[in-house]
């Protein structure tokens, strides 16, 4: 069952996180930090207990952040015992965390992240999106796995279940729909794609940045496109300062339009 974490869960949580990180963390530091966080209302620990054993943990941090000028919830750690996976434990903890976020008046954003995961647990994704999620990001494969439709039709299906739906179509850009408003935004021209790692995350971060600033859907998507279009031109997900300087200039041009 899912319940809120307690002091006596520390050892079980420690073992799960060490297993997730594939290394042994310093116990004394870990236990001290856990105790401090447990006493701090900004931190919520959810655990899955089975026969007195901690089989799963989700650490949710809720705090006001200046760069959002709002209350924000983030999943900081999420781990399930490798011998207890595929039993719905993760889904139940995510559902509980979603309920807490909604109770706090927060919007929930979901990036589908993997078409095979979507296809393997359609019931859970449908429940999550219909009941809790406000903003959905999906690439064309994930959108098709969820709806059985091609990108533009899939957008319409997803948009009926949430507030804002975004379907990314690679070099062709992205489709965005909110209520009756629907737009398509092109990707930025890229001469050579080096590594697509992080492209989806950068697009989502740019889009959400724009949304929290109150920009139009078109400007939100253009900011996301600038970020994703730049990260695919480098190896990995770190970009040099000169590229960031160029990104900021391009975003400012978008905002000035």
Secondary structure per residue as TSV (DSSP state, phi and psi in degrees):
chain	resnum	aa	ss	phi	psi
A	1	X	-	360.0	155.9
A	2	X	E	-92.4	136.3
A	3	X	E	-150.7	170.4
A	4	X	E	-75.2	146.3
A	5	X	-	-68.4	152.2
A	6	X	-	-128.7	170.0
A	7	X	G	-57.2	-39.7
A	8	X	G	-72.5	-5.3
A	9	X	G	-83.9	-4.9
A	10	X	H	-55.5	-48.1
A	11	X	H	-62.3	-42.9
A	12	X	H	-64.7	-41.0
A	13	X	H	-65.3	-41.2
A	14	X	H	-56.9	-46.8
A	15	X	H	-65.5	-39.2
A	16	X	H	-64.3	-42.5
A	17	X	H	-73.8	-35.8
A	18	X	H	-61.3	-41.5
A	19	X	H	-64.8	-40.7
A	20	X	H	-63.4	-41.9
A	21	X	H	-82.4	-10.1
A	22	X	T	57.9	39.9
A	23	X	S	-162.1	158.6
A	24	X	-	-89.4	118.4
A	25	X	-	-86.2	154.7
A	26	X	-	-65.4	114.6
A	27	X	H	-59.3	-45.6
A	28	X	H	-60.6	-45.3
A	29	X	H	-65.4	-42.7
A	30	X	H	-61.4	-49.9
A	31	X	H	-65.2	-35.6
A	32	X	H	-65.9	-45.1
A	33	X	H	-64.0	-40.9
A	34	X	H	-61.7	-44.4
A	35	X	H	-61.2	-41.9
A	36	X	H	-66.0	-42.4
A	37	X	H	-67.8	-37.6
A	38	X	H	-61.9	-31.7
A	39	X	T	-84.6	-6.1
A	40	X	S	-100.7	119.8
A	41	X	T	-63.4	-14.7
A	42	X	T	-73.6	-19.5
A	43	X	E	-107.8	131.5
A	44	X	E	-124.0	126.9
A	45	X	E	-108.6	124.6
A	46	X	E	-107.5	134.0
A	47	X	E	-126.2	150.7
A	48	X	E	-104.9	118.1
A	49	X	E	-106.8	133.1
A	50	X	E	-138.0	115.2
A	51	X	T	52.6	49.4
A	52	X	T	67.4	4.9
A	53	X	E	-105.0	138.9
A	54	X	E	-80.5	114.6
A	55	X	E	-105.9	-10.8
A	56	X	E	-157.9	151.6
A	57	X	E	-143.3	140.1
A	58	X	E	-132.7	122.4
A	59	X	E	-105.7	115.2
A	60	X	E	-111.1	127.5
A	61	X	E	-110.6	125.5
A	62	X	E	-118.1	122.2
A	63	X	E	-156.6	157.4
A	64	X	E	-79.3	131.9
A	65	X	E	-122.6	129.6
A	66	X	T	-60.5	-39.9
A	67	X	T	-72.2	-9.1
A	68	X	T	-109.3	-17.7
A	69	X	T	53.4	41.1
A	70	X	E	-163.2	170.1
A	71	X	E	-78.2	131.3
A	72	X	E	-128.9	138.9
A	73	X	E	-113.4	135.2
A	74	X	E	-132.7	139.5
A	75	X	E	-83.1	115.5
A	76	X	E	-89.7	-42.2
A	77	X	E	-139.9	144.9
A	78	X	E	-150.8	111.6
A	79	X	E	-141.9	142.7
A	80	X	E	-129.4	137.4
A	81	X	-	-50.7	128.7
A	82	X	T	-61.5	-22.8
A	83	X	T	-86.8	-2.9
A	84	X	S	-119.4	11.3
A	85	X	T	-76.2	164.4
A	86	X	T	66.1	22.4
A	87	X	S	-114.1	11.2
A	88	X	S	85.2	4.8
A	89	X	H	-63.6	-49.4
A	90	X	H	-60.3	-41.0
A	91	X	H	-62.9	-41.9
A	92	X	H	-66.8	-38.3
A	93	X	H	-68.6	-39.0
A	94	X	H	-64.6	-38.1
A	95	X	H	-63.9	-44.3
A	96	X	H	-61.7	-44.9
A	97	X	H	-62.2	-38.0
A	98	X	H	-64.8	-40.0
A	99	X	H	-62.4	-41.6
A	100	X	H	-63.9	-41.1
A	101	X	H	-63.5	-42.6
A	102	X	H	-65.6	-39.8
A	103	X	H	-60.5	-30.6
A	104	X	T	-84.0	-0.1
A	105	X	T	81.7	22.8
A	106	X	-	-92.8	155.2
A	107	X	-	-90.4	148.2
A	108	X	-	-115.4	131.5
A	109	X	E	-112.4	135.8
A	110	X	E	-126.3	126.0
A	111	X	E	-103.0	119.7
A	112	X	-	-60.4	-32.2
A	113	X	-	72.3	-34.2
A	114	X	-	-158.6	123.0
A	115	X	H	-64.8	-33.6
A	116	X	H	-72.1	-31.8
A	117	X	H	-68.9	-41.5
A	118	X	H	-59.7	-48.1
A	119	X	H	-64.1	-31.1
A	120	X	H	-81.0	-15.4
A	121	X	T	-143.4	57.6
A	122	X	H	-60.5	-37.1
A	123	X	H	-61.2	-43.9
A	124	X	H	-67.5	-45.3
A	125	X	H	-62.0	-39.5
A	126	X	H	-63.8	-43.4
A	127	X	H	-61.6	-47.4
A	128	X	H	-61.6	-46.6
A	129	X	H	-71.5	-43.1
A	130	X	H	-65.3	-36.7
A	131	X	H	-99.8	-31.9
A	132	X	T	-124.4	-35.8
A	133	X	-	-80.8	136.4
A	134	X	S	-99.5	-35.9
A	135	X	E	-129.6	126.8
A	136	X	E	-119.6	128.4
A	137	X	E	-108.8	134.9
A	138	X	E	-149.9	144.5
A	139	X	E	-86.9	178.1
A	140	X	H	-65.1	-33.2
A	141	X	H	-69.2	-42.6
A	142	X	H	-66.5	-40.8
A	143	X	H	-62.8	-39.3
A	144	X	H	-70.1	-38.4
A	145	X	H	-62.2	-35.1
A	146	X	H	-81.1	-36.2
A	147	X	H	-114.2	-20.5
A	148	X	S	78.1	10.2
A	149	X	S	-115.1	162.4
A	150	X	-	-74.5	164.2
A	151	X	H	-46.4	-52.0
A	152	X	H	-67.1	-41.2
A	153	X	H	-69.1	-38.4
A	154	X	H	-61.6	-37.7
A	155	X	H	-56.3	-45.9
A	156	X	H	-63.0	-39.4
A	157	X	H	-65.6	-47.0
A	158	X	H	-66.8	-40.0
A	159	X	H	-62.9	-23.2
A	160	X	T	-74.6	-15.2
A	161	X	T	-102.6	-8.6
A	162	X	S	-148.0	-178.1
A	163	X	S	-79.8	-47.9
A	164	X	E	-131.1	129.8
A	165	X	E	-118.3	136.5
A	166	X	E	-129.2	123.7
A	167	X	E	-116.2	117.4
A	168	X	E	-90.8	134.6
A	169	X	-	-123.7	41.9
A	170	X	G	59.8	-128.3
A	171	X	G	-65.3	-15.7
A	172	X	G	-84.9	-9.3
A	173	X	-	106.3	-135.8
A	174	X	E	-153.1	150.2
A	175	X	E	-105.7	137.1
A	176	X	E	-132.2	136.8
A	177	X	E	-138.5	133.9
A	178	X	E	-136.7	112.1
A	179	X	T	60.2	-122.1
A	180	X	T	-93.0	-6.3
A	181	X	E	-85.1	123.9
A	182	X	E	-135.1	131.9
A	183	X	E	-136.8	162.1
A	184	X	E	-125.5	129.8
A	185	X	E	-118.6	131.3
A	186	X	-	-75.0	153.5
A	187	X	-	-75.7	157.4
A	188	X	-	-75.8	148.5
A	189	X	-	-64.7	133.9
A	190	X	-	-131.3	124.2
A	191	X	S	-70.8	-43.8
A	192	X	-	-141.5	122.7
A	193	X	-	-86.0	122.8
A	194	X	-	-97.1	-45.0
A	195	X	-	-160.2	121.8
A	196	X	-	-86.8	2.1
A	197	X	T	-56.8	127.7
A	198	X	T	86.6	-3.2
A	199	X	H	-60.0	-45.8
A	200	X	H	-65.0	-40.3
A	201	X	H	-65.8	-41.1
A	202	X	H	-67.0	-38.4
A	203	X	H	-62.6	-47.7
A	204	X	H	-62.2	-41.3
A	205	X	H	-64.7	-40.4
A	206	X	H	-66.4	-42.4
A	207	X	H	-63.2	-46.2
A	208	X	H	-68.5	-34.3
A	209	X	H	-58.6	-48.4
A	210	X	H	-62.1	-39.7
A	211	X	H	-65.0	-42.7
A	212	X	H	-69.2	-21.9
A	213	X	T	-85.6	-6.6
A	214	X	T	85.8	17.5
A	215	X	-	-77.4	164.4
A	216	X	-	-66.5	161.1
A	217	X	H	-58.3	-38.4
A	218	X	H	-63.0	-45.8
A	219	X	H	-67.2	-37.1
A	220	X	H	-58.6	-46.9
A	221	X	H	-68.2	-35.2
A	222	X	H	-67.6	-38.6
A	223	X	H	-63.2	-44.6
A	224	X	H	-59.7	-40.5
A	225	X	H	-66.2	-38.3
A	226	X	H	-62.1	-45.9
A	227	X	H	-65.9	-49.1
A	228	X	H	-67.0	-35.9
A	229	X	H	-68.0	-24.4
A	230	X	H	-85.6	-39.8
A	231	X	H	-67.7	-26.1
A	232	X	T	-76.5	-3.6
A	233	X	T	-97.1	4.2
A	234	X	S	-128.7	161.8
A	235	X	S	-83.7	128.8
A	236	X	S	84.0	-160.7
A	237	X	S	-116.6	4.9
A	238	X	-	-100.3	133.6
A	239	X	-	-115.8	144.3
A	240	X	-	-67.3	158.7
A	241	X	H	-58.8	-38.0
A	242	X	H	-63.7	-33.2
A	243	X	H	-71.2	-39.0
A	244	X	H	-62.8	-37.6
A	245	X	H	-62.1	-40.5
A	246	X	H	-67.8	-39.8
A	247	X	H	-58.9	-46.7
A	248	X	H	-62.0	-40.2
A	249	X	H	-62.5	-43.8
A	250	X	H	-66.6	-37.9
A	251	X	H	-65.6	-42.2
A	252	X	H	-62.7	-34.0
A	253	X	H	-65.1	-40.9
A	254	X	H	-61.1	-44.5
A	255	X	H	-68.6	-25.5
A	256	X	H	-82.1	-10.4
A	257	X	-	-68.0	360.0
